[in-house]
Amino acid sequence: MAAASQGSRSSRPQRPDPQGRPPQDGYGVYTYPNSFFRYEGEWKGGKTHGRGKLLFKDGSYYEGQFADGEIMGRGCRHWAASGNTYSGQFVFGEPQGHGVMEYKAGGRYEGELCHGMREGHGRLVDQDGRVYCGSFHNNKRHGRGHMAFPNGDEYDGDWVRDQRQGHGVLRCADGSTYEGQWHSGVRSGLGSMAHCSGLVYRGMWINGHPVGRAARTVILGPEVMDVARGASFTVRVQLLQDNGAVATSEDGRALRITAGVRYVQLPAFSEVSFFTVDAGRREAPIQTPFGFQCIPYPLSGLEPGAANASLPTGDPEVARTPDASCGQGDAPGGLPAGRRGSCCPEGCRRAERGCAQFEDVRLGPPPPGYHPVPFLDGPHQDASGRPGGGLSPGTGTPTTQDPPGGSRPNGAAEAEPGTEAPPGEYVIMIQDVTTPPFLGRRLPTAFKHLRVSARGPASSAPALERAPEPGPRRAAHPRGQASPPDTTSS
């Protein structure tokens, strides 16, 4: 433009009007009476017309096309106060049509404008590096659009006044995907999330939080579970919401089963007094909700695998059937299920519709460094007639007597000699090991009190397989003592 202006000056010498009036035709320079504006360019009939440059006293300027005294056509406008620069189409002095706005604070807009504001379709890169491509109204993102965030996240959906609102899909850089309703920039309404951990949630959201998400874990069965020594059992788990309902909106939460043995056994409840632990194998005690501490104890019979859904609510007899299970659903909304279909590590299962079960669980033998010390003055005797029925230093592996009928409860396989856990008080623990945690939070650990006796009850199924039954029904203690009412422990 400067070159064009110089060429014009050389061919058309400047002729200021001696009476202070603007030039009539051709090329000329004119300073307006208020001295704020100064024009240098082409004239026609005493009006700016053609190519020219309008200078402002504050340092701003416009350079481009004029028509009949107005800024009209293509040009470049610079604002000294803000430092912004616009290049594109003008109508009556305002950016209108298609153009490019460069912002001094950072960022760039290319697209349609009306009366100086973003209006219609355009592409905006803001000072934070976010890239939006879509519809605008009144200078704001409004309508359908796509946003790419600097961290790799992408959103494609509806916008209202610069906020995500309506229906949209958010694809996160970590592999998580949300599809559903938005309001005021957060997830609100019905929506589905396939989390990168493999967890899938489908349901209502309020202010960015899933309403039906699991809040705690419960292990089904009576308050104290009685299991025959060496018998396998099934552990059934439910994930509950804050209101106590099963979190059926969730699939794929990873749960791990572990066990512990009471750190100090009570003679009134166990043939084993306690375990002595070698100095090199000291384990930090774990506090339980039952008023005592436990130390880790191994489980056997666990294999890697996906979740087994379990335990529908309803008929207790159906609930005791090992094959009864919650239905499994597909990943909602066509969202990818992430690692949901992959196998879990040993001792882990993935919940389906808020339920999971661990089958053929068995307490293993004491690990190296654990030495059970028997309670010698108890009334119990093992099959050989020796008191205590537990392991003691310097003694061999004790034998165990099968229940009546010569078989384990529920047809469970008998453990090989030397592979059984001594009688005593144990704890089953279910931990949420979803990685990474769903929305940054894991569920608290659930505990179940487990009592292993030398002689198991002559029941048709292990106690851990039974669902809690309503009413004040009480289960018989293996020693003939009454046990507390059936409850569900969390």
Secondary structure, DSSP 8 states (H G I E B T S, - for coil): -HHHHHHHHHHS-----TTS---SSEEEEEE-TTSSEEEEEEEETTEEEEEEEEEETTS-EEEEEEETTEEEEEEEEE-TTT--EEEEEEETTEEEEEEEEE-TTS-EEEEEEETTEEEEEEEEE-TTS-EEEEEEETTEEEEEEEEE-TTS-EEEEEEETTEEEEEEEEE-TTS-EEEEEEETTEEEEEEEEE-TTS-EEEEEEETTEETT---EEEE-S-SEEEEETT--EEEEEEEE-TTS-B-TTEEEEEEEEEEEEESB--TTT-SEEEEEE-GGG----EE-TTSSEEEEE-EES-----------SS-HHHHTSTT--------GGG---TTTTS---TTEEEEETTEEEEEEEEE----TTEEEEE-TTSS-B-TTS-BS-S--TT---------TTSS-GGG-----TT-S--SEEEEEEEEE--SS-GGG-----EEEEEEEESS----SS-GGG----SSS-EEE-TTS-EEEE---B-
